Amino acid sequence: MDLNKVILVGRVTADPQVRSTPGGQSVTTIGVATNRTWTDKAGQKQEQTEFHNVVLWGRTAEIAGQYLTKGAMVLIEGRLQTRSWTDKQGQQRKTTEVMAERMQLGPRAANVGGGGGQGGGRSFGGGGSASPAQEGGDKDAAPSLDEIPVINLEEDEIKPEDIPF
């Protein structure tokens, strides 16, 4: 059995780059930084940051372009894909990217309009899922704050019905 699965939880390194193919399909590229911390043998805290290139397609790409900004927390599920090309100098180049199959937006940053703080996680699945507000007649409508599930992290217990996925 073969498996090519990637799960990343990290922060967006720059605002998303949204483009369209000649056929009209949306494609967005983002960078995601993940951190790993550990204590070495000498008892010193160590930290290592990895940077990942992520490619999103279709409706998920549009949502990423609309809601993600530099510094936003995001969960990406997808697969690794390596592609190669010849650059302008005739050199063979290769890059490995995460081809996103699912994206979940993290907590809203405090400086994003309409409130903030430790507010709600926002979740949009891949494959064209959208919020109920977007499934109706107005495809450009942003989900209202009432539709965004909120988990209060200051309570002692997190209940399963509070988890937005």
N, CA and C atoms as an extended XYZ file, in Angstrom:
495
Properties=species:S:1:pos:R:3:atomname:S:1:resname:S:1:resid:I:1 pbc="F F F"
N         0.841       -1.173        0.000 N   MET     1
C         0.000        0.000        0.000 CA  MET     1
C         0.891        1.242        0.000 C   MET     1
N         0.549        2.219       -0.820 N   ASP     2
C         1.291        3.471       -0.903 CA  ASP     2
C         0.459        4.588       -0.294 C   ASP     2
N         1.145        5.565        0.289 N   LEU     3
C         0.449        6.706        0.884 CA  LEU     3
C         1.306        7.946        0.719 C   LEU     3
N         0.717        9.001        0.193 N   ASN     4
C         1.379       10.299        0.041 CA  ASN     4
C         0.452       11.311        0.700 C   ASN     4
N         0.663       11.588        1.978 N   LYS     5
C        -0.232       12.446        2.754 CA  LYS     5
C         0.599       13.433        3.561 C   LYS     5
N         0.205       14.704        3.519 N   VAL     6
C         0.870       15.761        4.262 CA  VAL     6
C        -0.180       16.494        5.078 C   VAL     6
N         0.130       16.752        6.340 N   ILE     7
C        -0.717       17.585        7.190 CA  ILE     7
C         0.187       18.648        7.797 C   ILE     7
N        -0.116       19.907        7.510 N   LEU     8
C         0.659       21.024        8.024 CA  LEU     8
C        -0.243       21.939        8.843 C   LEU     8
N         0.259       22.408        9.959 N   VAL     9
C        -0.396       23.466       10.722 CA  VAL     9
C         0.681       24.511       10.950 C   VAL     9
N         0.492       25.673       10.348 N   GLY    10
C         1.509       26.706       10.458 CA  GLY    10
C         0.950       28.065       10.101 C   GLY    10
N         1.863       28.980        9.879 N   ARG    11
C         1.488       30.363        9.560 CA  ARG    11
C         1.852       30.692        8.123 C   ARG    11
N         0.998       31.487        7.482 N   VAL    12
C         1.209       31.918        6.100 CA  VAL    12
C         2.356       32.933        6.096 C   VAL    12
N         3.330       32.754        5.198 N   THR    13
C         4.528       33.601        5.188 CA  THR    13
C         4.375       34.876        4.369 C   THR    13
N         3.414       34.937        3.476 N   ALA    14
C         3.159       36.134        2.657 CA  ALA    14
C         1.715       36.064        2.170 C   ALA    14
N         1.175       37.183        1.742 N   ASP    15
C        -0.186       37.172        1.210 CA  ASP    15
C        -0.276       36.209        0.027 C   ASP    15
N        -1.395       35.503       -0.107 N   PRO    16
C        -1.547       34.523       -1.186 CA  PRO    16
C        -1.422       35.147       -2.576 C   PRO    16
N        -0.909       34.374       -3.517 N   GLN    17
C        -0.827       34.779       -4.924 CA  GLN    17
C        -1.928       34.033       -5.673 C   GLN    17
N        -2.955       34.762       -6.091 N   VAL    18
C        -4.111       34.165       -6.762 CA  VAL    18
C        -3.989       34.401       -8.259 C   VAL    18
N        -4.159       33.344       -9.038 N   ARG    19
C        -4.115       33.428      -10.497 CA  ARG    19
C        -5.234       32.556      -11.062 C   ARG    19
N        -5.379       32.602      -12.369 N   SER    20
C        -6.336       31.732      -13.062 CA  SER    20
C        -5.629       31.066      -14.222 C   SER    20
N        -6.024       29.834      -14.507 N   THR    21
C        -5.503       29.141      -15.675 CA  THR    21
C        -6.200       29.705      -16.906 C   THR    21
N        -5.673       29.450      -18.111 N   PRO    22
C        -6.372       29.901      -19.321 CA  PRO    22
C        -7.802       29.375      -19.406 C   PRO    22
N        -8.057       28.236      -18.777 N   GLY    23
C        -9.404       27.665      -18.771 CA  GLY    23
C       -10.312       28.274      -17.714 C   GLY    23
N        -9.789       29.191      -16.904 N   GLY    24
C       -10.613       29.879      -15.919 CA  GLY    24
C       -10.586       29.283      -14.527 C   GLY    24
N        -9.791       28.235      -14.291 N   GLN    25
C        -9.735       27.635      -12.964 CA  GLN    25
C        -8.805       28.447      -12.060 C   GLN    25
N        -9.232       28.692      -10.834 N   SER    26
C        -8.433       29.461       -9.882 CA  SER    26
C        -7.317       28.594       -9.312 C   SER    26
N        -6.141       29.207       -9.139 N   VAL    27
C        -5.010       28.546       -8.496 CA  VAL    27
C        -4.326       29.572       -7.592 C   VAL    27
N        -4.057       29.181       -6.370 N   THR    28
C        -3.426       30.057       -5.392 CA  THR    28
C        -2.203       29.360       -4.832 C   THR    28
N        -1.121       30.125       -4.678 N   THR    29
C         0.072       29.593       -4.030 CA  THR    29
C         0.314       30.378       -2.752 C   THR    29
N         0.681       29.635       -1.709 N   ILE    30
C         1.025       30.251       -0.434 CA  ILE    30
C         2.266       29.570        0.123 C   ILE    30
N         2.954       30.286        0.970 N   GLY    31
C         4.041       29.709        1.748 CA  GLY    31
C         3.537       29.497        3.159 C   GLY    31
N         3.894       28.369        3.749 N   VAL    32
C         3.501       28.068        5.124 CA  VAL    32
C         4.761       27.726        5.910 C   VAL    32
N         4.926       28.371        7.062 N   ALA    33
C         6.055       28.103        7.949 CA  ALA    33
C         5.575       27.270        9.126 C   ALA    33
N         6.315       26.197        9.427 N   THR    34
C         6.024       25.376       10.596 CA  THR    34
C         7.244       25.390       11.500 C   THR    34
N         7.002       25.379       12.799 N   ASN    35
C         8.081       25.402       13.781 CA  ASN    35
C         8.138       24.097       14.544 C   ASN    35
N         9.339       23.693       14.886 N   ARG    36
C         9.569       22.511       15.712 CA  ARG    36
C        10.463       22.953       16.860 C   ARG    36
N        10.063       22.662       18.082 N   THR    37
C        10.884       23.014       19.232 CA  THR    37
C        11.213       21.750       20.022 C   THR    37
N        12.392       21.741       20.600 N   TRP    38
C        12.822       20.621       21.419 CA  TRP    38
C        13.908       21.109       22.376 C   TRP    38
N        14.205       20.285       23.355 N   THR    39
C        15.273       20.585       24.303 CA  THR    39
C        16.441       19.664       23.986 C   THR    39
N        17.620       20.249       23.768 N   ASP    40
C        18.789       19.444       23.429 CA  ASP    40
C        19.374       18.787       24.683 C   ASP    40
N        20.455       18.019       24.509 N   LYS    41
C        21.066       17.282       25.614 CA  LYS    41
C        21.594       18.208       26.702 C   LYS    41
N        21.943       19.433       26.337 N   ALA    42
C        22.461       20.405       27.309 CA  ALA    42
C        21.323       21.135       28.039 C   ALA    42
N        20.076       20.813       27.718 N   GLY    43
C        18.940       21.443       28.373 CA  GLY    43
C        18.527       22.768       27.745 C   GLY    43
N        19.109       23.111       26.606 N   GLN    44
C        18.780       24.355       25.918 CA  GLN    44
C        17.611       24.130       24.971 C   GLN    44
N        16.696       25.091       24.972 N   LYS    45
C        15.556       25.008       24.060 CA  LYS    45
C        16.033       25.342       22.647 C   LYS    45
N        15.688       24.492       21.695 N   GLN    46
C        16.051       24.666       20.292 CA  GLN    46
C        14.783       24.828       19.466 C   GLN    46
N        14.898       25.564       18.377 N   GLU    47
C        13.760       25.752       17.485 CA  GLU    47
C        14.235       25.697       16.042 C   GLU    47
N        13.450       25.037       15.208 N   GLN    48
C        13.751       24.932       13.786 CA  GLN    48
C        12.483       25.260       13.005 C   GLN    48
N        12.626       26.094       11.975 N   THR    49
C        11.498       26.475       11.139 CA  THR    49
C        11.672       25.868        9.758 C   THR    49
N        10.604       25.281        9.250 N   GLU    50
C        10.572       24.747        7.891 CA  GLU    50
C         9.594       25.579        7.074 C   GLU    50
N         9.912       25.798        5.811 N   PHE    51
C         9.056       26.566        4.914 CA  PHE    51
C         8.540       25.648        3.820 C   PHE    51
N         7.238       25.715        3.570 N   HIS    52
C         6.577       24.817        2.628 CA  HIS    52
C         5.842       25.638        1.575 C   HIS    52
N         5.949       25.224        0.312 N   ASN    53
C         5.183       25.842       -0.773 CA  ASN    53
C         3.909       25.026       -0.964 C   ASN    53
N         2.768       25.712       -0.947 N   VAL    54
C         1.470       25.043       -1.026 CA  VAL    54
C         0.714       25.585       -2.232 C   VAL    54
N         0.074       24.682       -2.992 N   VAL    55
C        -0.724       25.053       -4.160 CA  VAL    55
C        -2.160       24.605       -3.908 C   VAL    55
N        -3.102       25.540       -4.074 N   LEU    56
C        -4.520       25.258       -3.885 CA  LEU    56
C        -5.240       25.504       -5.207 C   LEU    56
N        -6.282       24.717       -5.486 N   TRP    57
C        -7.011       24.810       -6.747 CA  TRP    57
C        -8.493       25.043       -6.501 C   TRP    57
N        -9.166       25.594       -7.498 N   GLY    58
C       -10.624       25.714       -7.504 CA  GLY    58
C       -11.160       26.627       -6.429 C   GLY    58
N       -12.278       26.218       -5.839 N   ARG    59
C       -12.949       27.032       -4.827 CA  ARG    59
C       -12.066       27.218       -3.595 C   ARG    59
N       -11.304       26.201       -3.228 N   THR    60
C       -10.399       26.319       -2.085 CA  THR    60
C        -9.362       27.407       -2.343 C   THR    60
N        -8.887       27.528       -3.571 N   ALA    61
C        -7.933       28.581       -3.931 CA  ALA    61
C        -8.570       29.956       -3.780 C   ALA    61
N        -9.834       30.087       -4.189 N   GLU    62
C       -10.531       31.366       -4.069 CA  GLU    62
C       -10.714       31.752       -2.601 C   GLU    62
N       -11.075       30.788       -1.775 N   ILE    63
C       -11.265       31.048       -0.346 CA  ILE    63
C        -9.940       31.442        0.298 C   ILE    63
N        -8.866       30.754       -0.065 N   ALA    64
C        -7.544       31.095        0.481 CA  ALA    64
C        -7.166       32.522        0.107 C   ALA    64
N        -7.399       32.903       -1.141 N   GLY    65
C        -7.082       34.250       -1.579 CA  GLY    65
C        -7.913       35.301       -0.877 C   GLY    65
N        -9.144       34.942       -0.521 N   GLN    66
C       -10.055       35.886        0.110 CA  GLN    66
C        -9.785       36.039        1.606 C   GLN    66
N        -9.466       34.960        2.303 N   TYR    67
C        -9.402       34.984        3.759 CA  TYR    67
C        -7.999       34.919        4.356 C   TYR    67
N        -7.029       34.365        3.648 N   LEU    68
C        -5.688       34.238        4.224 CA  LEU    68
C        -4.877       35.510        4.014 C   LEU    68
N        -4.086       35.853        4.996 N   THR    69
C        -3.136       36.955        4.907 CA  THR    69
C        -1.855       36.509        5.586 C   THR    69
N        -0.805       37.269        5.390 N   LYS    70
C         0.478       36.967        6.022 CA  LYS    70
C         0.288       36.865        7.536 C   LYS    70
N         0.811       35.788        8.110 N   GLY    71
C         0.733       35.572        9.550 CA  GLY    71
C        -0.457       34.763       10.008 C   GLY    71
N        -1.421       34.516        9.121 N   ALA    72
C        -2.618       33.757        9.502 CA  ALA    72
C        -2.271       32.293        9.740 C   ALA    72
N        -2.932       31.690       10.719 N   MET    73
C        -2.766       30.272       11.005 CA  MET    73
C        -3.633       29.479       10.024 C   MET    73
N        -3.101       28.374        9.504 N   VAL    74
C        -3.846       27.565        8.543 CA  VAL    74
C        -3.455       26.092        8.710 C   VAL    74
N        -4.424       25.211        8.487 N   LEU    75
C        -4.178       23.775        8.436 CA  LEU    75
C        -4.348       23.354        6.985 C   LEU    75
N        -3.369       22.644        6.470 N   ILE    76
C        -3.403       22.156        5.086 CA  ILE    76
C        -3.264       20.644        5.106 C   ILE    76
N        -4.140       19.965        4.386 N   GLU    77
C        -3.992       18.535        4.130 CA  GLU    77
C        -3.818       18.369        2.634 C   GLU    77
N        -2.877       17.535        2.253 N   GLY    78
C        -2.668       17.333        0.833 CA  GLY    78
C        -1.645       16.248        0.571 C   GLY    78
N        -0.980       16.384       -0.566 N   ARG    79
C         0.017       15.395       -0.982 CA  ARG    79
C         1.229       16.123       -1.536 C   ARG    79
N         2.377       15.480       -1.490 N   LEU    80
C         3.585       16.046       -2.064 CA  LEU    80
C         3.627       15.771       -3.554 C   LEU    80
N         4.075       16.757       -4.314 N   GLN    81
C         4.251       16.587       -5.748 CA  GLN    81
C         5.521       17.313       -6.167 C   GLN    81
N         6.367       16.633       -6.905 N   THR    82
C         7.596       17.226       -7.416 CA  THR    82
C         7.438       17.471       -8.900 C   THR    82
N         7.787       18.670       -9.337 N   ARG    83
C         7.742       18.985      -10.766 CA  ARG    83
C         9.097       19.529      -11.177 C   ARG    83
N         9.383       19.402      -12.448 N   SER    84
C        10.665       19.890      -12.958 CA  SER    84
C        10.423       20.749      -14.190 C   SER    84
N        11.372       21.661      -14.456 N   TRP    85
C        11.292       22.545      -15.601 CA  TRP    85
C        12.698       23.012      -15.944 C   TRP    85
N        12.819       23.644      -17.101 N   THR    86
C        14.082       24.228      -17.522 CA  THR    86
C        13.982       25.737      -17.383 C   THR    86
N        14.926       26.344      -16.645 N   ASP    87
C        14.863       27.793      -16.424 CA  ASP    87
C        15.407       28.544      -17.640 C   ASP    87
N        15.440       29.878      -17.554 N   LYS    88
C        15.852       30.727      -18.678 CA  LYS    88
C        17.304       30.512      -19.077 C   LYS    88
N        18.120       30.039      -18.132 N   GLN    89
C        19.530       29.775      -18.425 CA  GLN    89
C        19.755       28.346      -18.930 C   GLN    89
N        18.694       27.589      -19.109 N   GLY    90
C        18.807       26.226      -19.622 CA  GLY    90
C        19.093       25.186      -18.553 C   GLY    90
N        19.031       25.561      -17.289 N   GLN    91
C        19.287       24.634      -16.189 CA  GLN    91
C        18.012       23.871      -15.824 C   GLN    91
N        18.182       22.582      -15.543 N   GLN    92
C        17.053       21.783      -15.068 CA  GLN    92
C        16.785       22.142      -13.612 C   GLN    92
N        15.547       22.435      -13.274 N   ARG    93
C        15.151       22.784      -11.914 CA  ARG    93
C        14.057       21.825      -11.450 C   ARG    93
N        14.004       21.605      -10.140 N   LYS    94
C        12.963       20.786       -9.523 CA  LYS    94
C        12.466       21.492       -8.286 C   LYS    94
N        11.198       21.309       -7.991 N   THR    95
C        10.635       21.810       -6.748 CA  THR    95
C         9.596       20.809       -6.255 C   THR    95
N         9.505       20.697       -4.954 N   THR    96
C         8.491       19.848       -4.339 CA  THR    96
C         7.505       20.751       -3.627 C   THR    96
N         6.219       20.558       -3.927 N   GLU    97
C         5.159       21.386       -3.374 CA  GLU    97
C         4.115       20.508       -2.709 C   GLU    97
N         3.357       21.106       -1.819 N   VAL    98
C         2.208       20.433       -1.233 CA  VAL    98
C         0.993       20.811       -2.074 C   VAL    98
N         0.382       19.834       -2.690 N   MET    99
C        -0.846       20.048       -3.455 CA  MET    99
C        -2.008       19.877       -2.465 C   MET    99
N        -2.607       20.996       -2.067 N   ALA   100
C        -3.629       20.975       -1.024 CA  ALA   100
C        -4.900       20.315       -1.521 C   ALA   100
N        -5.428       19.435       -0.710 N   GLU   101
C        -6.709       18.800       -0.982 CA  GLU   101
C        -7.779       19.314       -0.020 C   GLU   101
N        -7.333       19.855        1.108 N   ARG   102
C        -8.248       20.391        2.119 CA  ARG   102
C        -7.532       21.501        2.871 C   ARG   102
N        -8.285       22.535        3.227 N   MET   103
C        -7.725       23.650        3.974 CA  MET   103
C        -8.690       24.006        5.089 C   MET   103
N        -8.138       24.318        6.254 N   GLN   104
C        -8.956       24.816        7.358 CA  GLN   104
C        -8.300       26.083        7.876 C   GLN   104
N        -9.073       27.150        7.932 N   LEU   105
C        -8.566       28.426        8.403 CA  LEU   105
C        -8.465       28.406        9.912 C   LEU   105
N        -7.429       29.045       10.430 N   GLY   106
C        -7.221       29.098       11.870 CA  GLY   106
C        -7.990       30.230       12.510 C   GLY   106
N        -7.731       30.480       13.789 N   PRO   107
C        -8.411       31.563       14.492 CA  PRO   107
C        -8.169       32.890       13.802 C   PRO   107
N        -9.150       33.742       13.872 N   ARG   108
C        -9.062       35.055       13.256 CA  ARG   108
C        -8.040       35.895       14.014 C   ARG   108
N        -7.189       36.599       13.298 N   ALA   109
C        -6.198       37.478       13.921 CA  ALA   109
C        -6.900       38.682       14.521 C   ALA   109
N        -6.303       39.276       15.552 N   ALA   110
C        -6.913       40.404       16.261 CA  ALA   110
C        -7.075       41.627       15.372 C   ALA   110
N        -6.218       41.787       14.351 N   ASN   111
C        -6.281       42.980       13.515 CA  ASN   111
C        -7.176       42.817       12.294 C   ASN   111
N        -7.853       41.686       12.146 N   VAL   112
C        -8.768       41.488       11.023 CA  VAL   112
C       -10.086       42.126       11.389 C   VAL   112
N       -10.713       42.807       10.449 N   GLY   113
C       -11.928       43.575       10.714 CA  GLY   113
C       -13.054       42.772       11.324 C   GLY   113
N       -13.938       43.459       12.049 N   GLY   114
C       -15.135       42.832       12.593 CA  GLY   114
C       -14.922       42.093       13.888 C   GLY   114
N       -14.012       42.517       14.732 N   GLY   115
C       -13.799       41.826       16.000 CA  GLY   115
C       -12.484       41.110       15.963 C   GLY   115
N       -12.326       40.142       16.808 N   GLY   116
C       -11.076       39.414       16.777 CA  GLY   116
C       -10.762       38.817       18.118 C   GLY   116
N        -9.509       38.905       18.485 N   GLY   117
C        -9.063       38.281       19.714 CA  GLY   117
C        -8.971       36.793       19.507 C   GLY   117
N        -9.488       36.027       20.469 N   GLN   118
C        -9.389       34.580       20.381 CA  GLN   118
C       -10.597       33.981       19.695 C   GLN   118
N       -11.231       34.706       18.865 N   GLY   119
C       -12.469       34.301       18.211 CA  GLY   119
C       -12.376       33.006       17.453 C   GLY   119
N       -13.363       32.781       16.656 N   GLY   120
C       -13.639       31.473       16.119 CA  GLY   120
C       -12.717       30.986       15.040 C   GLY   120
N       -12.526       29.678       15.040 N   GLY   121
C       -11.860       29.038       13.931 CA  GLY   121
C       -12.815       29.003       12.764 C   GLY   121
N       -12.306       29.175       11.573 N   ARG   122
C       -13.148       29.159       10.390 CA  ARG   122
C       -12.760       27.948        9.580 C   ARG   122
N       -13.698       27.202        9.119 N   SER   123
C       -13.377       25.959        8.446 CA  SER   123
C       -14.053       25.894        7.086 C   SER   123
N       -13.264       25.641        6.074 N   PHE   124
C       -13.787       25.419        4.728 CA  PHE   124
C       -13.107       24.177        4.198 C   PHE   124
N       -13.851       23.180        3.781 N   GLY   125
C       -13.254       21.977        3.230 CA  GLY   125
C       -12.868       22.175        1.787 C   GLY   125
N       -12.027       21.295        1.296 N   GLY   126
C       -11.637       21.347       -0.107 CA  GLY   126
C       -12.738       20.800       -0.990 C   GLY   126
N       -12.488       20.764       -2.267 N   GLY   127
C       -13.421       20.176       -3.201 CA  GLY   127
C       -14.678       20.992       -3.399 C   GLY   127
N       -14.601       22.295       -3.197 N   GLY   128
C       -15.726       23.143       -3.513 CA  GLY   128
C       -16.695       23.379       -2.380 C   GLY   128
N       -16.424       22.915       -1.161 N   SER   129
C       -17.335       23.199       -0.067 CA  SER   129
C       -17.303       24.670        0.258 C   SER   129
N       -18.409       25.166        0.711 N   ALA   130
C       -18.489       26.566        1.116 CA  ALA   130
C       -19.443       26.651        2.288 C   ALA   130
N       -19.493       27.806        2.908 N   SER   131
C       -20.401       28.000        4.028 CA  SER   131
C       -21.828       28.081        3.516 C   SER   131
N       -22.814       27.917        4.409 N   PRO   132
C       -24.206       28.013        3.971 CA  PRO   132
C       -24.521       29.347        3.301 C   PRO   132
N       -23.905       30.445        3.732 N   ALA   133
C       -24.173       31.742        3.108 CA  ALA   133
C       -23.694       31.763        1.665 C   ALA   133
N       -22.655       30.988        1.382 N   GLN   134
C       -22.108       30.991        0.041 CA  GLN   134
C       -22.807       29.990       -0.873 C   GLN   134
N       -23.548       29.046       -0.308 N   GLU   135
C       -24.242       28.064       -1.135 CA  GLU   135
C       -25.510       28.645       -1.741 C   GLU   135
N       -26.029       29.719       -1.153 N   GLY   136
C       -27.259       30.331       -1.639 CA  GLY   136
C       -27.005       31.128       -2.897 C   GLY   136
N       -27.844       32.130       -3.136 N   GLY   137
C       -27.774       32.903       -4.351 CA  GLY   137
C       -26.562       33.796       -4.450 C   GLY   137
N       -26.051       34.348       -3.349 N   ASP   138
C       -24.952       35.301       -3.405 CA  ASP   138
C       -23.636       34.587       -3.156 C   ASP   138
N       -22.941       34.234       -4.220 N   LYS   139
C       -21.700       33.471       -4.116 CA  LYS   139
C       -20.561       34.278       -3.513 C   LYS   139
N       -20.624       35.626       -3.568 N   ASP   140
C       -19.546       36.458       -3.053 CA  ASP   140
C       -19.759       36.866       -1.601 C   ASP   140
N       -20.871       36.475       -0.999 N   ALA   141
C       -21.152       36.897        0.374 CA  ALA   141
C       -20.218       36.193        1.342 C   ALA   141
N       -19.658       36.936        2.259 N   ALA   142
C       -18.814       36.359        3.297 CA  ALA   142
C       -19.714       35.736        4.360 C   ALA   142
N       -19.243       34.677        5.028 N   PRO   143
C       -20.074       34.092        6.069 CA  PRO   143
C       -20.263       35.086        7.203 C   PRO   143
N       -21.468       35.103        7.766 N   SER   144
C       -21.710       36.014        8.884 CA  SER   144
C       -21.045       35.460       10.126 C   SER   144
N       -20.840       36.326       11.119 N   LEU   145
C       -20.189       35.897       12.352 CA  LEU   145
C       -21.004       34.840       13.081 C   LEU   145
N       -22.341       34.824       12.884 N   ASP   146
C       -23.180       33.830       13.534 CA  ASP   146
C       -22.913       32.429       12.993 C   ASP   146
N       -22.404       32.311       11.779 N   GLU   147
C       -22.171       31.016       11.163 CA  GLU   147
C       -20.800       30.452       11.482 C   GLU   147
N       -19.925       31.263       12.073 N   ILE   148
C       -18.575       30.821       12.356 CA  ILE   148
C       -18.543       30.212       13.752 C   ILE   148
N       -18.198       28.916       13.865 N   PRO   149
C       -18.182       28.286       15.181 CA  PRO   149
C       -17.078       28.891       16.046 C   PRO   149
N       -17.366       29.023       17.329 N   VAL   150
C       -16.419       29.609       18.264 CA  VAL   150
C       -16.155       28.615       19.385 C   VAL   150
N       -14.888       28.400       19.700 N   ILE   151
C       -14.491       27.572       20.834 CA  ILE   151
C       -13.912       28.502       21.884 C   ILE   151
N       -14.469       28.489       23.073 N   ASN   152
C       -13.951       29.308       24.159 CA  ASN   152
C       -12.828       28.534       24.833 C   ASN   152
N       -11.587       28.958       24.603 N   LEU   153
C       -10.433       28.256       25.139 CA  LEU   153
C       -10.199       28.550       26.610 C   LEU   153
N       -10.952       29.482       27.178 N   GLU   154
C       -10.752       29.820       28.570 CA  GLU   154
C       -11.558       28.917       29.503 C   GLU   154
N       -12.463       28.121       28.974 N   GLU   155
C       -13.185       27.153       29.794 CA  GLU   155
C       -12.274       25.985       30.096 C   GLU   155
N       -12.587       25.244       31.159 N   ASP   156
C       -11.749       24.110       31.544 CA  ASP   156
C       -11.908       22.933       30.602 C   ASP   156
N       -13.047       22.808       29.971 N   GLU   157
C       -13.333       21.631       29.179 CA  GLU   157
C       -13.767       22.019       27.772 C   GLU   157
N       -13.245       21.322       26.775 N   ILE   158
C       -13.697       21.506       25.405 CA  ILE   158
C       -14.659       20.371       25.102 C   ILE   158
N       -15.865       20.724       24.713 N   LYS   159
C       -16.883       19.728       24.419 CA  LYS   159
C       -16.811       19.345       22.948 C   LYS   159
N       -17.077       18.081       22.620 N   PRO   160
C       -17.017       17.644       21.210 CA  PRO   160
C       -17.904       18.470       20.296 C   PRO   160
N       -19.048       18.948       20.782 N   GLU   161
C       -19.923       19.746       19.925 CA  GLU   161
C       -19.348       21.142       19.637 C   GLU   161
N       -18.314       21.552       20.383 N   ASP   162
C       -17.664       22.850       20.139 CA  ASP   162
C       -16.616       22.788       19.045 C   ASP   162
N       -16.183       21.587       18.678 N   ILE   163
C       -15.122       21.438       17.681 CA  ILE   163
C       -15.722       21.611       16.296 C   ILE   163
N       -15.178       22.549       15.485 N   PRO   164
C       -15.810       22.904       14.202 CA  PRO   164
C       -15.510       21.955       13.052 C   PRO   164
N       -14.952       20.800       13.290 N   PHE   165
C       -14.683       19.871       12.181 CA  PHE   165
C       -15.004       18.473       12.556 C   PHE   165
